[in-house]
């Protein structure tokens, strides 16, 4: 496994300056940019969709990691791909046929990911694990930023890391929720390769670049 990647979540950014905030993170050492598309149905919150992602795409060439928290993600995939997504992640809990949805993402020219919420067992990934470029373990309940890390996620991260390694998969293992410099070390040790951090980056008193550097330093 290479160096840990940090993917700042723009859910905690200033939406009035979204393009500039994305550029600041990219210039400050972000490896990916994490964009949460929420529909107000699968989760209570409502954020943004393809038009906003297309508008901010020109601010950086850093990969866009688009996390879809929607009740019917399949209908959003073509537009999100066209908007500039590099990865599209859907929730296992929102999809009736994971293989079909993963195929739809792949056929749109984007790398597919699947996320599992804190109460969802790892076994739901069985049918698609070998077809994924990204697995996302939610370490908070999806829908809102600023929540505390759920330590029970560590066991899931280890389980998935063992399974990915056993099949020689090159898929990234991302952890999303409550990540900061205080816990990035144990999350990386459990087997994560990508850490999503929102308020720990955009709410950091020392600024975005220092926050990203601190998370990477602890994780390494």
C-alpha positions as a Markdown table, in Angstrom:
| # | Residue | x | y | z |
|---|---|---|---|---|
| 1 | Unk | 0.0 | 0.0 | 0.0 |
| 2 | Unk | 1.4 | 3.4 | -0.9 |
| 3 | Unk | 1.2 | 6.7 | 0.9 |
| 4 | Unk | -2.1 | 7.6 | 2.6 |
| 5 | Unk | -4.3 | 9.9 | 0.5 |
| 6 | Unk | -6.4 | 12.6 | 2.1 |
| 7 | Unk | -9.7 | 13.6 | 0.5 |
| 8 | Unk | -11.1 | 16.8 | 2.0 |
| 9 | Unk | -14.9 | 16.8 | 2.1 |
| 10 | Unk | -16.4 | 20.0 | 0.7 |
| 11 | Unk | -19.5 | 19.4 | 2.9 |
| 12 | Unk | -17.6 | 21.4 | 5.5 |
| 13 | Unk | -16.4 | 24.1 | 3.0 |
| 14 | Unk | -17.9 | 27.5 | 2.5 |
| 15 | Unk | -20.4 | 26.9 | -0.3 |
| 16 | Unk | -20.3 | 30.6 | -1.3 |
| 17 | Unk | -16.6 | 30.1 | -2.2 |
| 18 | Unk | -16.7 | 26.4 | -3.3 |
| 19 | Unk | -14.4 | 26.7 | -6.3 |
| 20 | Unk | -11.8 | 28.6 | -4.3 |
| 21 | Unk | -12.1 | 26.2 | -1.3 |
| 22 | Unk | -11.5 | 23.2 | -3.6 |
| 23 | Unk | -8.5 | 24.9 | -5.2 |
| 24 | Unk | -7.1 | 25.8 | -1.8 |
| 25 | Unk | -7.4 | 22.1 | -0.7 |
| 26 | Unk | -5.8 | 20.9 | -3.9 |
| 27 | Unk | -2.9 | 23.4 | -3.6 |
| 28 | Unk | -2.6 | 22.5 | 0.1 |
| 29 | Unk | -1.8 | 18.8 | -0.5 |
| 30 | Unk | -5.2 | 17.1 | -1.0 |
| 31 | Unk | -5.0 | 14.0 | -3.1 |
| 32 | Unk | -8.7 | 13.8 | -4.0 |
| 33 | Unk | -11.7 | 16.1 | -3.4 |
| 34 | Unk | -14.7 | 14.4 | -1.8 |
| 35 | Unk | -18.1 | 15.6 | -3.0 |
| 36 | Unk | -21.2 | 14.5 | -1.2 |
| 37 | Unk | -24.3 | 14.4 | -3.4 |
| 38 | Unk | -27.3 | 14.1 | -1.0 |
| 39 | Unk | -31.0 | 14.0 | -2.2 |
| 40 | Unk | -33.0 | 14.7 | 0.9 |
| 41 | Unk | -34.5 | 11.2 | 0.8 |
| 42 | Unk | -31.8 | 8.6 | 1.4 |
| 43 | Unk | -30.4 | 11.1 | 3.9 |
| 44 | Unk | -32.3 | 14.1 | 5.3 |
| 45 | Unk | -29.8 | 16.6 | 4.1 |
| 46 | Unk | -29.8 | 18.2 | 0.6 |
| 47 | Unk | -26.5 | 19.3 | -1.0 |
| 48 | Unk | -25.8 | 19.7 | -4.7 |
| 49 | Unk | -25.7 | 17.7 | -8.0 |
| 50 | Unk | -24.0 | 17.5 | -11.3 |
| 51 | Unk | -24.3 | 21.2 | -12.3 |
| 52 | Unk | -22.3 | 22.3 | -9.3 |
| 53 | Unk | -19.7 | 19.6 | -9.7 |
| 54 | Unk | -19.3 | 20.6 | -13.4 |
| 55 | Unk | -18.9 | 24.3 | -12.3 |
| 56 | Unk | -16.1 | 23.6 | -9.8 |
| 57 | Unk | -14.3 | 21.0 | -11.9 |
| 58 | Unk | -12.3 | 23.7 | -13.7 |
| 59 | Unk | -10.7 | 24.8 | -10.4 |
| 60 | Unk | -8.4 | 21.7 | -10.1 |
| 61 | Unk | -7.2 | 18.6 | -11.8 |
| 62 | Unk | -7.2 | 16.6 | -8.6 |
| 63 | Unk | -9.5 | 13.5 | -8.8 |
| 64 | Unk | -13.1 | 14.1 | -7.8 |
| 65 | Unk | -14.5 | 11.4 | -5.4 |
| 66 | Unk | -18.3 | 11.7 | -5.7 |
| 67 | Unk | -20.2 | 10.1 | -2.9 |
| 68 | Unk | -23.8 | 9.6 | -3.8 |
| 69 | Unk | -26.2 | 9.5 | -0.9 |
| 70 | Unk | -29.4 | 9.2 | -2.9 |
| 71 | Unk | -32.4 | 6.8 | -2.9 |
| 72 | Unk | -32.1 | 6.2 | -6.6 |
| 73 | Unk | -28.4 | 6.7 | -7.5 |
| 74 | Unk | -28.7 | 5.0 | -11.0 |
| 75 | Unk | -30.5 | 8.0 | -12.5 |
| 76 | Unk | -27.7 | 10.4 | -11.4 |
| 77 | Unk | -24.7 | 8.4 | -12.7 |
| 78 | Unk | -24.6 | 9.6 | -16.3 |
| 79 | Unk | -24.8 | 13.3 | -15.4 |
| 80 | Unk | -22.2 | 13.0 | -12.6 |
| 81 | Unk | -19.9 | 11.2 | -15.0 |
| 82 | Unk | -20.3 | 14.0 | -17.5 |
| 83 | Unk | -19.7 | 16.6 | -14.8 |
| 84 | Unk | -16.2 | 15.3 | -14.2 |
| 85 | Unk | -16.4 | 12.6 | -11.5 |
| 86 | Unk | -13.4 | 10.3 | -11.4 |
| 87 | Unk | -15.0 | 8.0 | -8.8 |
| 88 | Unk | -18.7 | 7.5 | -8.1 |
| 89 | Unk | -19.6 | 5.7 | -4.9 |
| 90 | Unk | -23.1 | 4.5 | -4.2 |
| 91 | Unk | -24.5 | 3.2 | -0.9 |
| 92 | Unk | -25.1 | -0.6 | -0.7 |
| 93 | Unk | -28.3 | 0.3 | 1.3 |
| 94 | Unk | -29.7 | 2.3 | -1.5 |
| 95 | Unk | -29.3 | -0.1 | -4.4 |
| 96 | Unk | -31.3 | -3.2 | -5.3 |
| 97 | Unk | -28.8 | -4.7 | -7.7 |
| 98 | Unk | -25.2 | -3.7 | -6.8 |
| 99 | Unk | -23.6 | -5.5 | -9.8 |
| 100 | Unk | -25.9 | -3.7 | -12.2 |
| 101 | Unk | -25.2 | -0.3 | -10.6 |
| 102 | Unk | -21.4 | -0.9 | -10.5 |
| 103 | Unk | -21.6 | -1.8 | -14.2 |
| 104 | Unk | -23.5 | 1.3 | -15.0 |
| 105 | Unk | -20.8 | 3.5 | -13.3 |
| 106 | Unk | -18.0 | 1.6 | -15.1 |
| 107 | Unk | -19.8 | 2.0 | -18.5 |
| 108 | Unk | -20.0 | 5.7 | -17.9 |
| 109 | Unk | -16.2 | 5.8 | -17.9 |
| 110 | Unk | -15.9 | 6.3 | -14.1 |
| 111 | Unk | -14.3 | 4.2 | -11.4 |
| 112 | Unk | -17.0 | 2.5 | -9.2 |
| 113 | Unk | -17.2 | 2.5 | -5.5 |
| 114 | Unk | -19.6 | 1.2 | -2.9 |
| 115 | Unk | -20.1 | 2.6 | 0.6 |
| 116 | Unk | -21.5 | 0.8 | 3.7 |
| 117 | Unk | -23.1 | 2.6 | 6.6 |
| 118 | Unk | -22.1 | 1.8 | 10.3 |
| 119 | Unk | -24.9 | -0.8 | 10.8 |
| 120 | Unk | -24.3 | -2.6 | 7.4 |
| 121 | Unk | -22.3 | -5.9 | 7.5 |
| 122 | Unk | -19.3 | -6.3 | 5.2 |
| 123 | Unk | -21.0 | -9.3 | 3.6 |
| 124 | Unk | -23.2 | -7.0 | 1.5 |
| 125 | Unk | -20.0 | -6.4 | -0.6 |
| 126 | Unk | -19.6 | -10.1 | -1.5 |
| 127 | Unk | -21.0 | -10.0 | -5.0 |
| 128 | Unk | -19.1 | -6.9 | -6.1 |
| 129 | Unk | -15.9 | -6.6 | -4.1 |
| 130 | Unk | -13.7 | -7.9 | -7.0 |
| 131 | Unk | -15.3 | -5.4 | -9.4 |
| 132 | Unk | -14.7 | -2.2 | -7.3 |
| 133 | Unk | -12.0 | 0.5 | -7.5 |
| 134 | Unk | -13.1 | 2.0 | -4.2 |
| 135 | Unk | -14.7 | 0.7 | -1.0 |
| 136 | Unk | -16.0 | 3.2 | 1.5 |
| 137 | Unk | -16.5 | 2.4 | 5.2 |
| 138 | Unk | -18.7 | 5.0 | 6.9 |
| 139 | Unk | -17.4 | 5.8 | 10.3 |
| 140 | Unk | -20.3 | 8.1 | 11.1 |
| 141 | Unk | -24.0 | 7.9 | 10.1 |
| 142 | Unk | -24.4 | 9.4 | 6.6 |
| 143 | Unk | -26.0 | 12.7 | 6.0 |
| 144 | Unk | -24.2 | 15.3 | 8.2 |
| 145 | Unk | -20.7 | 16.6 | 8.7 |
| 146 | Unk | -19.0 | 17.2 | 12.0 |
| 147 | Unk | -19.9 | 13.9 | 13.7 |
| 148 | Unk | -17.6 | 11.9 | 15.9 |
| 149 | Unk | -15.7 | 8.8 | 14.6 |
| 150 | Unk | -17.4 | 5.5 | 15.5 |
| 151 | Unk | -14.6 | 3.2 | 16.7 |
| 152 | Unk | -16.5 | 0.1 | 15.7 |
| 153 | Unk | -15.6 | 0.9 | 12.1 |
| 154 | Unk | -12.0 | -0.2 | 12.7 |
| 155 | Unk | -12.9 | -3.9 | 12.7 |
| 156 | Unk | -14.7 | -3.5 | 9.4 |
| 157 | Unk | -11.7 | -1.7 | 7.9 |
| 158 | Unk | -9.5 | -4.6 | 8.9 |
| 159 | Unk | -11.9 | -7.2 | 7.6 |
| 160 | Unk | -12.2 | -5.4 | 4.2 |
| 161 | Unk | -8.4 | -4.8 | 4.0 |
| 162 | Unk | -7.8 | -8.6 | 4.5 |
| 163 | Unk | -10.3 | -9.5 | 1.8 |
| 164 | Unk | -8.9 | -7.0 | -0.7 |
| 165 | Unk | -5.4 | -8.2 | 0.0 |
| 166 | Unk | -6.4 | -11.9 | -0.3 |
| 167 | Unk | -7.8 | -11.2 | -3.8 |
| 168 | Unk | -4.8 | -9.0 | -4.8 |
| 169 | Unk | -7.2 | -6.1 | -5.4 |
| 170 | Unk | -5.9 | -2.7 | -6.2 |
| 171 | Unk | -9.1 | -1.0 | -4.9 |
| 172 | Unk | -8.7 | 1.9 | -2.6 |
| 173 | Unk | -10.2 | 1.5 | 0.9 |
| 174 | Unk | -11.6 | 4.8 | 2.1 |
| 175 | Unk | -12.9 | 5.8 | 5.5 |
| 176 | Unk | -15.4 | 8.6 | 5.7 |
| 177 | Unk | -16.5 | 10.4 | 8.9 |
| 178 | Unk | -15.0 | 12.0 | 12.0 |
| 179 | Unk | -11.4 | 11.7 | 10.7 |
| 180 | Unk | -8.8 | 14.0 | 12.1 |
| 181 | Unk | -5.1 | 14.0 | 13.0 |
| 182 | Unk | -6.0 | 12.5 | 16.3 |
| 183 | Unk | -7.3 | 9.2 | 14.8 |
| 184 | Unk | -5.8 | 9.0 | 11.3 |
| 185 | Unk | -2.9 | 6.9 | 12.5 |
| 186 | Unk | -5.1 | 4.1 | 13.9 |
| 187 | Unk | -7.4 | 4.2 | 10.8 |
| 188 | Unk | -4.4 | 3.9 | 8.5 |
| 189 | Unk | -3.0 | 1.0 | 10.6 |
| 190 | Unk | -6.3 | -0.8 | 10.3 |
| 191 | Unk | -5.8 | -0.7 | 6.5 |
| 192 | Unk | -7.4 | 2.4 | 5.1 |
| 193 | Unk | -5.7 | 4.0 | 2.0 |
| 194 | Unk | -7.9 | 7.1 | 1.7 |
| 195 | Unk | -9.1 | 9.3 | 4.5 |
| 196 | Unk | -12.0 | 11.7 | 4.1 |
| 197 | Unk | -11.8 | 14.7 | 6.4 |
| 198 | Unk | -14.3 | 17.6 | 6.4 |
| 199 | Unk | -14.4 | 19.8 | 9.5 |
| 200 | Unk | -10.9 | 18.7 | 10.5 |
| 201 | Unk | -9.6 | 20.3 | 7.2 |
| 202 | Unk | -12.0 | 23.2 | 6.5 |
| 203 | Unk | -12.5 | 24.1 | 10.2 |
| 204 | Unk | -8.8 | 23.9 | 11.2 |
| 205 | Unk | -7.5 | 27.0 | 13.0 |
| 206 | Unk | -4.1 | 26.7 | 11.3 |
| 207 | Unk | -5.6 | 26.5 | 7.8 |
| 208 | Unk | -6.3 | 23.8 | 5.2 |
| 209 | Unk | -2.7 | 23.0 | 4.1 |
| 210 | Unk | -1.5 | 22.5 | 7.8 |
| 211 | Unk | -4.6 | 20.4 | 8.6 |
| 212 | Unk | -3.9 | 18.1 | 5.6 |
| 213 | Unk | -0.3 | 17.8 | 6.5 |
| 214 | Unk | -1.1 | 16.9 | 10.1 |
| 215 | Unk | -3.5 | 14.1 | 9.0 |
| 216 | Unk | -0.9 | 12.7 | 6.6 |
| 217 | Unk | 1.9 | 12.9 | 9.2 |
| 218 | Unk | -0.1 | 11.0 | 11.8 |
| 219 | Unk | -1.3 | 8.5 | 9.3 |
| 220 | Unk | 2.2 | 7.7 | 8.0 |
